[in-house]
Amino acid sequence: MNRVLERYSFVVRPLTKPEGGGFLCAFPELRSGRAHSNPQAVLAAILADATNLGIERMANASQGVTYAQLAWTHGWYVSEENYAAGLRHLVDAQAALPLTRVWGDGTASSSDGQFFRSGRRGAAGSTNARYDREPGQKIYAHVADTYAPYHVRLISATAAEAPYVLDGLVAHGCGIEPATHYADTGGASDHVFALAHLLGFRFVPRLRDLADRRLGLFPGTARPEALAKLIGRPFNIAAIRESWDEIVRLAASVKAGVVLPSVMLKKLAAYRRQNRLDFALQELGRIERTLFTLDWLESRALRQQCQAGLNKGEARHTLAQAVFVHKQGRLRDPQFENQALKASGLTLVTAAIVYWNTLYMGRAVEHLRASGEPAPDKDTYVIEVDHAKQQIVLKTTNKKYYKRIDIPDLKRLGLKIEESSIAWRYMNNTVIISYDKPPQAKQRELEMLMLAHKAAA
C-alpha cells in the first residue's frame, strides 16, 4: 500500500484539481459573487490561515502572487461563510468515495476542544490552568466517523464545551446525517442530554466522574438495593409537565434553525436564579442520563464505540497540530475574528487532506486488486472457536495471520465460549471482536462494583 501511495504528491493537487472536491467555487468575491481570476491566490490565502504562516510570508513563499494581491484576496474572498461552504463541499465529496465506507457511513460523529496558545502580548485569549499558564483559545471541532471534520467553532479557553456540542449537529449543512454523537466529559451536561433526545440524536459521552453523578428514579419506584449507592433524589416529573410546552417550543426553534443550541443554553445558564424552563430541561436530562448510564454499564460495545469515535477526533487534533505549525502554533492575532478565520482555514485544509488520503488510498487498493495482490477487507478474516482450548481464533484466508484470544472472566467462572455470543466487524483497518457477557459475569461485575462503593464509603 505504501509503495503505491508514494507515487503521488501531497498538498497541492487536492487543492487545484477538480477532483479535489471543487471547493474553490465556495470562495466568490464577497461583494459581486464573481469567481477569482487567479485561483492560486485564493489557495495561497487559505494556506496562509491554515498553516499560520500569515499573508506576508505566504506571499514571499508563493510564485506569481504578490503581497498586495494576496492581502486583497484575503480581504474580499475569505470569510467564515465561504470557509463553511468549502468545508461542506469537501465533506460531501469525501463521503461519496467508496473507501469511506471502511471507516463509517456518516451516521456517527464526535466533538472535542483543542487548545492553542496565543501570544503573550496583545493577542486575544484567556487563561485556563487546565491547559497552560499562558492565554489561548480552544478550537471546538466536530468530526464524522469518516474522519472528516464537518464543523468548527473558536471558543474561549475558559468556556464550557457542553453548550457547543449540539451546534455542529444541527447547523453543519453537510450531506452526512449523524444520529449518534460522542463527546468527552467536558461536553456533557443534563441540558445537552435533554436537547439531544428531543432533537433525535443519541448522545454518548465518556463521563470521567460517572460514580459522582447520581442516578434518579421515578416517584414511587422502589430503590434497588444493589444500586442504592448510585441513586439520588427522584425525578421532578411535575416540573417537566408544567414546562413541557416551553420545552417543545425550544426544541422546535433549534430544529428549525431559528436559534443555535449554544445561544439558548448559555442564556438559560445566565439567569441569577434557576427559572422553570432551565430546571425542567435539567430534570428531563437527568432521566436521559440515567438511562444512558445503565446502557453504558451494561454494554461493552457501546463503550468501545465511544472510545473509537473519540479517537478519530484525537487523530484530527494531531493532524491540525502538524498543519498549524508556524509561529510555534500560536494564535497571535489581536482580534478574535482573525483567529476564527485561522481556525476555519485549518479545518478546511485538514478536511482536504482527509479527502486526499481517502481518494488515493482507494486508488491504491484498486491497483493492488487489479494486480492480483491481496488488499485487506472484511472477507479476509475468519473467526472460529477452539472448543478444546476454549479460545477464540482469528485467522486470515491467506494463512498469513493467526491469533488466539482468551476470555479470562469465562475461565474464572467455569463457563464455555458460545459461538452465538461472538460478534465482529472490520473497521478502520482493524478487526473488532466483541462477546456478549453471560448473566453470571454481569452479576459478578455488579457485586464487585458494590464492594468498591462500600470500600470508598
C-alpha positions as CSV (number, residue, x, y, z in Angstrom):
1,M,0.0,0.0,0.0
2,N,2.7,2.5,1.0
3,R,4.7,1.6,-2.2
4,V,1.7,2.5,-4.3
5,L,0.9,5.8,-2.4
6,E,4.5,7.0,-2.8
7,R,3.8,7.7,-6.5
8,Y,1.6,10.8,-5.6
9,S,2.4,14.3,-4.3
10,F,0.8,15.5,-1.2
11,V,-0.6,19.0,-0.7
12,V,-1.0,21.0,-4.0
13,R,-3.0,18.6,-6.2
14,P,-6.1,18.1,-4.0
15,L,-6.4,21.9,-3.8
16,T,-6.0,22.6,-7.5
17,K,-7.5,19.7,-9.4
18,P,-11.3,19.4,-10.0
19,E,-11.2,16.0,-8.3
20,G,-10.3,17.7,-5.0
21,G,-13.9,18.4,-4.1
22,G,-14.4,21.5,-6.2
23,F,-14.5,23.7,-3.1
24,L,-13.0,26.8,-4.8
25,C,-16.5,27.6,-6.1
26,A,-17.4,28.4,-2.5
27,F,-15.0,31.3,-2.5
28,P,-16.6,34.0,-4.6
29,E,-16.0,37.7,-4.1
30,L,-17.9,39.0,-1.1
31,R,-19.4,41.9,-3.0
32,S,-20.2,40.7,-6.5
33,G,-20.1,36.9,-6.1
34,R,-17.7,36.5,-9.0
35,A,-15.0,33.9,-9.0
36,H,-11.4,35.0,-8.6
37,S,-9.4,35.3,-11.8
38,N,-6.4,33.7,-10.1
39,P,-7.4,30.6,-8.1
40,Q,-3.8,30.3,-6.9
41,A,-4.2,33.5,-4.9
42,V,-7.3,32.1,-3.2
43,L,-5.4,28.9,-2.4
44,A,-2.5,30.9,-1.0
45,A,-4.8,32.9,1.2
46,I,-6.4,29.7,2.6
47,L,-3.0,28.2,3.3
48,A,-1.8,31.4,5.0
49,D,-4.6,30.9,7.5
50,A,-4.4,27.1,7.8
51,T,-0.6,27.0,8.3
52,N,-0.4,30.1,10.5
53,L,2.2,31.5,8.1
54,G,0.5,34.8,7.6
55,I,-0.1,36.9,4.5
56,E,3.4,38.4,4.1
57,R,5.3,35.2,4.5
58,M,2.9,33.3,2.3
59,A,3.4,36.0,-0.4
60,N,7.1,35.6,-0.2
61,A,6.8,31.8,-0.5
62,S,4.4,31.9,-3.4
63,Q,5.1,32.2,-7.1
64,G,3.1,34.6,-9.2
65,V,1.3,36.1,-6.2
66,T,2.4,39.5,-4.7
67,Y,1.7,40.6,-1.1
68,A,-0.8,43.2,-2.4
69,Q,-2.7,40.6,-4.4
70,L,-2.8,38.2,-1.5
71,A,-3.9,40.8,1.0
72,W,-6.7,42.0,-1.3
73,T,-7.8,38.4,-2.0
74,H,-7.8,37.5,1.7
75,G,-9.9,40.6,2.5
76,W,-12.5,40.1,-0.3
77,Y,-12.7,36.4,-0.9
78,V,-12.1,34.8,2.5
79,S,-14.9,34.7,5.2
80,E,-16.4,32.4,7.7
81,E,-19.3,31.7,5.4
82,N,-17.0,30.8,2.4
83,Y,-14.9,28.6,4.6
84,A,-18.1,26.8,5.8
85,A,-19.3,26.3,2.3
86,G,-15.9,25.0,1.1
87,L,-15.9,22.6,4.1
88,R,-19.3,21.2,3.1
89,H,-18.0,20.6,-0.5
90,L,-15.1,18.6,0.8
91,V,-17.0,16.6,3.4
92,D,-19.7,15.6,0.9
93,A,-17.1,14.7,-1.7
94,Q,-15.2,12.5,0.7
95,A,-18.4,10.8,1.8
96,A,-19.1,9.8,-1.8
97,L,-15.8,7.9,-2.2
98,P,-16.1,4.1,-1.9
99,L,-13.2,3.7,0.6
100,T,-15.0,6.0,3.1
101,R,-17.4,3.1,4.0
102,V,-14.5,1.3,5.5
103,W,-14.3,3.9,8.3
104,G,-18.0,4.8,8.7
105,D,-21.2,5.9,6.9
106,G,-21.6,9.3,8.4
107,T,-24.2,8.3,11.0
108,A,-21.9,8.9,14.0
109,S,-19.6,11.7,15.0
110,S,-17.6,13.1,17.9
111,S,-16.6,16.6,19.1
112,D,-13.8,17.9,21.3
113,G,-11.9,21.1,22.0
114,Q,-8.3,21.6,21.2
115,F,-6.3,24.3,23.0
116,F,-4.0,26.6,21.1
117,R,-1.8,29.1,22.9
118,S,-1.9,32.8,21.9
119,G,0.8,35.4,22.0
120,R,1.8,36.6,25.4
121,R,1.2,40.3,24.5
122,G,-1.7,41.8,22.7
123,A,-3.3,38.6,21.4
124,A,-6.9,37.7,22.1
125,G,-7.1,34.8,24.6
126,S,-7.9,33.7,28.1
127,T,-6.0,31.7,30.7
128,N,-7.2,28.2,31.7
129,A,-4.9,26.5,34.3
130,R,-6.1,23.1,33.0
131,Y,-4.2,23.6,29.8
132,D,-1.4,26.1,30.4
133,R,-0.5,29.2,32.3
134,E,-0.3,31.1,29.0
135,P,-3.5,32.5,27.5
136,G,-5.1,30.9,24.5
137,Q,-8.2,29.8,22.7
138,K,-10.0,26.5,22.0
139,I,-11.0,25.2,18.6
140,Y,-14.1,23.1,19.1
141,A,-14.4,20.7,16.2
142,H,-16.9,18.1,15.1
143,V,-15.5,15.0,13.3
144,A,-17.6,12.4,11.4
145,D,-16.9,8.7,11.7
146,T,-15.4,9.0,8.2
147,Y,-12.6,11.1,9.8
148,A,-13.9,14.3,8.1
149,P,-14.1,17.4,10.3
150,Y,-17.5,18.9,9.4
151,H,-18.0,21.8,11.8
152,V,-15.7,24.1,13.8
153,R,-16.1,26.9,16.3
154,L,-13.5,29.0,18.0
155,I,-14.3,29.5,21.7
156,S,-12.6,30.9,24.8
157,A,-10.2,28.7,26.7
158,T,-12.3,29.1,29.8
159,A,-15.7,28.5,28.1
160,A,-17.6,25.3,28.9
161,E,-17.8,22.9,25.9
162,A,-21.2,21.5,26.6
163,P,-23.3,24.3,25.1
164,Y,-21.5,23.9,21.7
165,V,-21.9,20.1,21.3
166,L,-25.3,20.4,19.6
167,D,-24.3,23.4,17.3
168,G,-22.4,21.2,14.9
169,L,-25.2,18.6,14.8
170,V,-27.9,21.0,13.8
171,A,-26.0,23.6,11.8
172,H,-23.4,21.8,9.7
173,G,-25.2,21.8,6.4
174,C,-23.4,18.8,5.1
175,G,-24.9,15.7,3.4
176,I,-24.0,13.4,6.3
177,E,-26.6,12.8,9.0
178,P,-25.0,11.9,12.3
179,A,-27.5,10.1,14.6
180,T,-25.1,9.2,17.4
181,H,-22.7,11.7,18.8
182,Y,-19.7,11.0,21.1
183,A,-18.2,13.6,23.4
184,D,-15.8,13.8,26.4
185,T,-16.6,14.8,29.9
186,G,-16.4,18.5,29.2
187,G,-19.1,18.2,26.6
188,A,-21.7,16.5,28.8
189,S,-24.5,18.1,30.8
190,D,-28.0,17.2,31.7
191,H,-29.3,20.0,29.4
192,V,-27.4,18.5,26.5
193,F,-28.8,15.1,27.3
194,A,-32.3,16.5,27.2
195,L,-32.0,18.6,24.0
196,A,-30.1,15.8,22.1
197,H,-33.0,13.4,22.8
198,L,-35.6,16.0,21.8
199,L,-33.7,16.7,18.5
200,G,-33.4,13.0,17.7
201,F,-29.7,12.4,18.5
202,R,-28.3,9.7,20.7
203,F,-25.8,11.4,23.0
204,V,-23.0,9.1,24.2
205,P,-20.4,11.0,26.3
206,R,-17.4,9.4,28.0
207,L,-18.0,10.5,31.6
208,R,-14.9,10.6,33.8
209,D,-16.9,11.3,37.0
210,L,-19.6,8.7,36.4
211,A,-19.6,7.5,40.0
212,D,-20.3,11.0,41.3
213,R,-23.3,11.6,39.0
214,R,-26.3,10.2,40.9
215,L,-29.0,8.3,39.0
216,G,-32.7,9.0,39.5
217,L,-35.9,7.1,39.9
218,F,-39.5,8.0,39.1
219,P,-41.5,8.9,42.1
220,G,-43.0,5.9,43.9
221,T,-40.4,3.5,42.4
222,A,-38.7,1.2,44.9
223,R,-35.0,1.8,45.2
224,P,-33.0,-1.3,44.1
225,E,-30.8,-2.4,47.0
226,A,-27.9,-3.3,44.7
227,L,-27.9,0.3,43.2
228,A,-28.7,2.2,46.5
229,K,-25.3,3.9,46.5
230,L,-25.8,5.3,43.0
231,I,-29.3,6.6,43.4
232,G,-30.0,10.3,44.2
233,R,-33.2,12.2,44.5
234,P,-36.2,11.2,42.4
235,F,-37.1,12.9,39.1
236,N,-39.3,16.0,39.4
237,I,-42.0,14.9,36.9
238,A,-44.3,17.8,37.9
239,A,-41.7,20.4,36.8
240,I,-41.3,18.7,33.4
241,R,-45.1,18.6,32.9
242,E,-45.5,22.3,33.9
243,S,-42.9,23.5,31.4
244,W,-43.5,20.9,28.7
245,D,-44.9,23.3,26.1
246,E,-41.9,25.6,26.6
247,I,-39.5,22.7,26.2
248,V,-41.1,21.6,23.0
249,R,-41.1,25.2,21.7
250,L,-37.4,25.5,22.5
251,A,-36.6,22.2,20.7
252,A,-38.7,23.2,17.7
253,S,-36.8,26.6,17.4
254,V,-33.5,24.8,17.5
255,K,-34.6,22.2,15.0
256,A,-35.9,24.9,12.6
257,G,-32.6,26.8,12.8
258,V,-34.1,29.9,14.4
259,V,-31.6,29.8,17.2
260,L,-28.4,27.8,18.0
261,P,-28.5,25.5,20.9
262,S,-25.4,27.2,22.5
263,V,-27.2,30.5,22.5
264,M,-30.2,29.2,24.4
265,L,-28.2,27.0,26.8
266,K,-25.9,30.0,27.7
267,K,-28.9,32.2,28.1
268,L,-30.6,29.8,30.5
269,A,-27.3,29.4,32.5
270,A,-27.0,33.2,32.8
271,Y,-30.1,33.7,34.9
272,R,-29.2,34.6,38.5
273,R,-31.9,32.2,39.7
274,Q,-32.8,29.0,38.0
275,N,-36.0,29.5,36.1
276,R,-38.7,26.9,35.5
277,L,-37.6,26.1,31.9
278,D,-34.0,25.6,32.9
279,F,-34.9,23.3,35.8
280,A,-37.4,21.3,33.8
281,L,-34.9,20.8,31.0
282,Q,-32.3,19.6,33.6
283,E,-34.8,17.1,35.0
284,L,-35.6,15.8,31.6
285,G,-31.8,15.4,31.0
286,R,-31.5,13.5,34.3
287,I,-33.9,10.9,33.0
288,E,-31.9,10.6,29.8
289,R,-28.6,10.5,31.6
290,T,-29.9,7.7,34.0
291,L,-31.0,5.6,31.0
292,F,-27.7,6.2,29.3
293,T,-25.7,5.3,32.4
294,L,-27.4,1.9,32.6
295,D,-26.7,1.3,28.9
296,W,-23.1,2.4,29.4
297,L,-22.5,0.0,32.4
298,E,-24.3,-2.8,30.6
299,S,-22.8,-2.6,27.1
300,R,-19.1,-3.0,26.5
301,A,-19.7,-2.5,22.7
302,L,-21.1,1.0,23.5
303,R,-18.0,1.9,25.4
304,Q,-15.8,0.6,22.6
305,Q,-17.7,2.6,20.0
306,C,-17.5,5.8,22.1
307,Q,-13.7,5.3,22.5
308,A,-13.3,4.6,18.8
309,G,-15.3,7.8,17.9
310,L,-13.3,10.0,20.3
311,N,-10.0,8.5,18.9
312,K,-10.9,9.8,15.5
313,G,-11.2,13.3,17.0
314,E,-7.8,12.9,18.6
315,A,-6.4,11.9,15.2
316,R,-7.8,15.2,13.8
317,H,-6.1,17.1,16.6
318,T,-2.8,15.5,15.7
319,L,-3.2,16.4,12.1
320,A,-4.2,20.0,13.0
321,Q,-1.1,20.4,15.1
322,A,1.1,19.2,12.2
323,V,-0.6,21.7,9.8
324,F,-0.8,24.8,12.1
325,V,3.0,24.8,12.6
326,H,4.3,28.3,12.0
327,K,4.7,30.8,14.9
328,Q,5.0,27.9,17.2
329,G,1.4,27.1,16.6
330,R,0.2,30.2,18.4
331,L,-2.8,32.3,17.7
332,R,-1.1,35.6,17.9
333,D,-3.7,37.8,16.2
334,P,-5.1,40.6,18.4
335,Q,-8.6,40.2,17.0
336,F,-10.9,37.2,17.7
337,E,-12.3,37.4,14.2
338,N,-8.9,36.8,12.6
339,Q,-8.3,33.9,15.0
340,A,-11.6,32.4,13.9
341,L,-10.6,32.7,10.3
342,K,-7.4,30.8,11.0
343,A,-9.4,28.1,12.8
344,S,-11.8,27.7,9.8
345,G,-8.9,27.7,7.3
346,L,-7.1,25.0,9.4
347,T,-10.3,22.9,9.4
348,L,-10.7,23.2,5.7
349,V,-7.2,22.1,4.9
350,T,-7.4,19.1,7.3
351,A,-10.6,18.1,5.5
352,A,-8.8,18.4,2.2
353,I,-6.0,16.1,3.5
354,V,-8.6,13.6,4.7
355,Y,-10.2,13.7,1.2
356,W,-6.9,13.3,-0.5
357,N,-5.9,10.3,1.7
358,T,-9.3,8.7,1.1
359,L,-9.2,9.2,-2.7
360,Y,-5.7,7.9,-3.2
361,M,-5.8,5.1,-0.7
362,G,-8.9,3.9,-2.6
363,R,-7.0,4.0,-5.9
364,A,-4.1,2.1,-4.3
365,V,-6.5,-0.6,-3.1
366,E,-8.0,-0.9,-6.6
367,H,-4.5,-1.1,-8.1
368,L,-3.5,-3.9,-5.7
369,R,-6.6,-5.9,-6.5
370,A,-6.1,-5.4,-10.3
371,S,-2.5,-6.6,-9.9
372,G,-3.6,-9.7,-8.1
373,E,-2.1,-8.7,-4.8
374,P,-4.2,-9.1,-1.6
375,A,-5.9,-6.0,-0.2
376,P,-7.3,-6.4,3.4
377,D,-11.0,-6.2,3.9
378,K,-13.7,-7.9,6.0
379,D,-13.7,-11.0,3.7
380,T,-10.0,-11.6,4.5
381,Y,-10.6,-12.7,8.1
382,V,-12.2,-15.8,9.7
383,I,-13.4,-16.1,13.3
384,E,-13.7,-19.5,14.9
385,V,-13.9,-21.1,18.3
386,D,-11.4,-23.8,19.5
387,H,-13.8,-25.7,21.9
388,A,-11.0,-27.9,23.2
389,K,-8.8,-25.0,24.4
390,Q,-11.8,-22.6,24.9
391,Q,-10.3,-19.8,22.8
392,I,-11.4,-17.5,20.0
393,V,-9.3,-18.0,16.9
394,L,-8.7,-15.1,14.4
395,K,-7.1,-16.0,11.1
396,T,-6.8,-14.8,7.5
397,T,-7.8,-16.7,4.4
398,N,-4.3,-16.5,3.1
399,K,-3.0,-18.1,6.3
400,K,-0.5,-15.2,6.9
401,Y,-2.1,-14.2,10.3
402,Y,-3.2,-16.3,13.2
403,K,-4.1,-15.3,16.7
404,R,-5.7,-17.0,19.7
405,I,-7.8,-14.9,22.2
406,D,-8.7,-15.9,25.8
407,I,-11.6,-14.6,27.8
408,P,-10.3,-14.8,31.4
409,D,-13.7,-14.0,33.0
410,L,-15.3,-17.0,31.5
411,K,-12.5,-19.3,32.6
412,R,-12.7,-18.0,36.2
413,L,-16.5,-18.7,36.2
414,G,-16.1,-22.1,34.5
415,L,-18.2,-21.1,31.5
416,K,-17.7,-22.1,27.9
417,I,-17.4,-19.8,24.9
418,E,-20.6,-19.8,22.9
419,E,-20.3,-19.0,19.2
420,S,-23.7,-17.3,19.2
421,S,-22.3,-14.7,21.6
422,I,-19.5,-13.6,19.3
423,A,-19.8,-10.6,17.1
424,W,-17.1,-8.9,15.0
425,R,-16.6,-6.3,12.3
426,Y,-13.8,-4.9,10.2
427,M,-13.4,-1.1,10.8
428,N,-10.6,1.4,10.4
429,N,-8.3,-1.4,9.1
430,T,-8.9,-3.1,12.5
431,V,-10.8,-6.3,13.4
432,I,-13.1,-5.5,16.4
433,I,-14.4,-8.6,18.2
434,S,-17.0,-8.4,21.0
435,Y,-18.5,-11.1,23.2
436,D,-21.9,-10.8,25.0
437,K,-21.4,-11.3,28.7
438,P,-23.4,-14.2,30.2
439,P,-25.7,-13.3,33.2
440,Q,-23.2,-14.9,35.6
441,A,-20.4,-12.5,34.6
442,K,-22.8,-9.5,34.8
443,Q,-23.8,-10.4,38.3
444,R,-20.2,-10.9,39.3
445,E,-19.3,-7.4,38.0
446,L,-22.2,-5.9,39.9
447,E,-21.1,-7.5,43.1
448,M,-17.6,-6.2,42.6
449,L,-18.9,-2.7,41.9
450,M,-20.9,-2.7,45.1
451,L,-17.9,-3.8,47.1
452,A,-15.9,-1.0,45.6
453,H,-18.5,1.6,46.6
454,K,-18.7,0.2,50.1
455,A,-14.9,0.4,50.4
456,A,-15.0,4.0,49.2
457,A,-17.7,4.9,51.7
